[in-house]
């Protein structure tokens, strides 16, 4: 026992020492980090591990424990390592190699002995080894530990990793080409502009690239709306793309037709370097959207959109002018029951004649297709022109097809190609068309309660307060203009509105466009959300629908029905028997009052129509009437007066204007007198209305005011002229002479004399004496003789004048001054004599009386003129009255000046 | 006469005596009771030594006498040191308390369980007076947990009781709660955007992209390192590549270069990395040689080449609460550069904390 005890003690001490040695506390690395080469979530990545040992021991392995959430490959073969591309200052990890074991998140690599204080690094090079966690965050902690051969930890440290949702920056840049590096020359071989309706116009684009390397280009051609002559705003869609007319571009690149934006584009990738004069062709066809008399100009513009640039437009502008169809020379007799001879429909090649995009919303689009004969139809569509992988079908054999694309993505460009097949099995396909769906939004709608339709000042439809909103039905004579306006609540986003008129028999029945006129017109916003447009009724009778196509900034294209139009023949007056039109027949309308059961004459207080109206050379009345029941009295010379009662009602097949056949009668003076009396009364009434209307015009009032003022100012000046007895044409000379006399008063000489009757030798009082410039006709001064016939003037020295003497009943006499002076020297009076010819005393008295009256009224005229000028200046503007005020003030100054002037009377010895 | 005068004098003194008695005999004062008393032990753990504490007493509504000392009687079981081990102070008193006037710096006497301090008169009535004691060897708590009571009394300088009151204390097995926390290793990284459009490049001026920021925060003691690599070009020269034109706008020099390249006098594609904010913490951002020197463009036309291997763009040597780097791509092209609108590169930006 005593022997064992020391051994036990020794063993205990040894055990304590061994335990102390084996449980030696491991140290932390001086520095450790793990770099992921990708730092985003759920990404396979390579990486870098660096550590700086702090404990001097014999490392045998290194264990990397990756954060929880990271996917660690369990295949050691995936954990290949490398010691290249290490950070600056780092040392390649000694003895590192492919992983030797993997346990959970921990991967163990081999290692050789490491020195303390040295930063050792290695990379794992296969991104199949590690995948980062699925969510971004900052708390991804792991650890690095080195082990010795006994498996004991030498150094260990934790590390943290941050993961972000995106760790990459996309750098993008454009190197733009020069617009002149590309060729895009548009030409047209079709001559004859302005073109009539239904003219096909051929275009060709020569295009190419001068770049020294291949490039991707988009060749684009765009056609504009037509601009009606005299307007500056394009407003009418006057040409349509001819379906199938665009040829392929370089490398068999098919064209893509954008009907909404009126564009054709060829997206050519890898267009070869320095290649020019490639060609594509296409056709546009004029329609009859505009049936007015003015020319409509439209353009086609070709361009190339290359890398970072767009070439200048190559533009061709052409004109369109509506060509009226030939007017039939006679109208068929009513009641004609002749059965039309059946005609053989010409057999034409199967073709797609029209494609229209009628509605586009966020997830839907509606396309209309018309073919040359009844066909079934398949539309292949998709989001790429080269991948039309969805299908729409219409198996019904028809000429017109309306198909709806559904479940579309918002703000997405779609492409489609139409293939039609007729009953014989023949097929044809269209070009590829495109449209873009709208951004998430609601399409704008027209407020039906706001629709107003009018023609020739007659309101054909207006919303009734409190009545149920309904689409208007209008009965309209063919080929007359009408206007409409409506309101849209969500007007802020509206880009443009196009009006489209369609024959109601649009589906399944062969209706061609020749009859549809005045369609495709843009309307204009005249107030916030209030739009107004003007169209012309079609030439062909029938039932039509008027739509507003609303294009908004979100990309919606919404068709709103505005009105149903029943286009009927005009009110026509024909001669019975011959069916020749009766011109100038007087038609007087009465409207039926359903309460009183009476027809009341229509006047302006009831309806703003021309009543009575007179037929034109075609025997027609062009003015429309609103819906209602009417009576018309028709009369003209040589025909028996007639009455007709007719209705224009809301049934689409109901009312129409009548054709009246007047029976010819022998000429009757009484009937003719009655007719012309009626016409005279009409003319007087019209004149009365005209004057009434004219008198209500502010401009007319202004004109009259100015005219009256002008007359008053003229009369004032004339009165002043009579007052001072100086003719108007001598005013300036008179003033000048007076100023010279005044200026040289001390140098002036007296010029006086006596006036005697040559016959009686008696002095003549109150004779008018005018000092007239010598050799001229201008009057420089005036005076009258006194009771003894004496007169006197002041004159400038050494200046000679003529003296004109005038006295009623006497012959005017002109004396020259030298002679007068001689007579004065001889003390001989100047003689005048009575008229030697017969002169009416009454006429002369009237002349003198008028002149005297006007002269007396001068002050009155002057004051009235000034008052008028002040009134007009105040009410119409001082600039307008300024010239008159100037004249009147001048007149006033002259008058004041004249008041102080008296001709001195000189006693003649 | 004399007798009568003496009688009168006697009667006068007999009448005067009761009044004089008031002045001759002092008034008898009754000891009062404090309105409130408490002793706070700063440790209430059983057997705790060197326990300091607080003594508080609120004088009654009427003055009971002129205090000259205060006697604190500790409950039985407390071990008290000698008088000099008790140091008093009047700091850190409870809110609303008044410093005990002229409390002696050390206890004047310790007898049995009673510790006496001298003080001045507690002049104010209804006032809470407090003082603290401390000192090595002053108080040791009882060895076992228990609820115990003691008293606080004041006396005049002549040891006449003035006021007194009792208090109770509770000694418990352990009066301390351990609060623990761990700050984990933190490394945060954020990129302000993922696109850097350069737009249309010019042959005459250097075009710069929209700048993006990389923000880093970490408590890694040794700081952080940020790297960048491109997707095009080689491990020595990166580029913007156009698939359509099959053309490159290459970096003007090797990414191993340690100085920025100014594109004013050359052409190519570079990345500029600027230190926008050196955040709080122990670290300082550096773009020293081999740590992003080539990307430290000093103007709006300079930068360093990006290549397909990760290149350090900046580093820090300590902790940070938000370091910000601004990354801007710059490029200028030659007149012969192929036109294309799809020139692109993808920069991978990473950073790691050095723990």
Interface residues (C-beta under 8 A of the other chain):
Chain A: X31 X32 X33 X34 X35 X36 X37 X38 X39 X85 X87 X88 X89 X138 X139 X141 X157 X158 X159 X160 X161 X162 X163 X164 X166 X167 X168 X169 X170 X171 X172 X173 X174 X175 X176 X177 X181 X211 X213 X214 X215 X216 X269 X306 X307 X308 X309
Chain B: X184 X185 X186 X187 X188 X189 X190 X191 X193 X194 X195 X196 X197 X198 X199 X200 X201 X207 X209 X212 X218 X220 X222 X225 X227 X229 X235 X240 X242 X244 X245 X247 X249 X269 X289 X290 X291 X309 X310 X312 X327 X329 X331 X333 X337 X338 X339 X340 X341 X342 X343 X344 X345 X346 X347 X348 X349 X350 X351 X352 X353 X354 X355
